[in-house]
Amino acid sequence: MRGTSQASRAAVLREFEPVATAAGEDGILIAEQLFAVVDTLDRSGSLRRALTDPARPGADKATLVRRLFGSLDERAVTVVADFANARWSNEHDLAESIDDAGEVAVFSYAEHKGTLEAVEEELFRVERALTAERELLVAMSNRSATKAQRLALLEGTLGGKLRPTTQALLTRVVGMPRGRRLIPAINALLDIAAARRGRSVANVTAAVELSAAQRTRLGDILKQAYGRDMQINVAVDPEVLGGMRVQVGSEVVDGTVLSRLDEARRRLVG
């Protein structure tokens, strides 16, 4: 997404954020309706062009939005009209930004229900499972498969095991990938969830599961190092042998026994 679209997306989402937060129980309904608008835009190139035409007055585009989607919740209609009234570098950026607004509504609903941390944990567990199960990841990411086929695989694998909010988020990234690869898309959701809780994400790989005391100690160390609270997501990998690998954003702190053995081997060979 280029500069003009990024600015439009940020401006509208900034206005929508308090609306989504105040929606409470209605948040999930607003999200579902926004996702339905996105699906409509994805199916209609003429509608995308009509709503992103820079030569068309914003009032005309808002009128078109209300004529087509006026039966939806007023809060959903308003944010779609606001998006249509903005300027876009690419017609597809409009739908992508409305999709982002749907995600904001889902996360706001999770906050209202007090389940945001649990949703974040479920997303992390799914990401770890898909990373470990390469065949499942490939199948669920298969762009040549239909949306229905990918969602059927998601349902068959995880159906009934996740909270409705987690399921709704994964349904979007699996069913409508919008050019995104699945693992980075889930990681982006994890970053959003952590940010909403005022935290950054530390992905930890260790040989064994960390105890509560170890998680707390690691969190304190990372907070001192980075100056902010950390969400500690732990993946267990017996091949690590000992120690742990910690990744915060693009920065990796690798203190595993395996990495030290590799370093020693490189020194001997070199």
Secondary structure, 3 states (H helix, E strand, C coil): CCHHHHHHHHHHHHHHHHHHHHCHHHHHHHHHHHHHHHHHHHHCHHHHHHHHCCCCCHHHHHHHHHHHHCCCCHHHHHHHHHHHHCCCCCHHHHHHHHHHHHHHHHHHHHHHHCCHHHHHHHHHHHHHHHHHCHHHHHHHCCCCCCHHHHHHHHHHHHCCCCCHHHHHHHHHHHHCCCCCCHHHHHHHHHHHHHHHCCCEEEEEEECCCCCHHHHHHHHHHHHHHHCCCEEEEEEECHHHCCCEEEEECCEEEECCHHHHHHHHHHHHHC
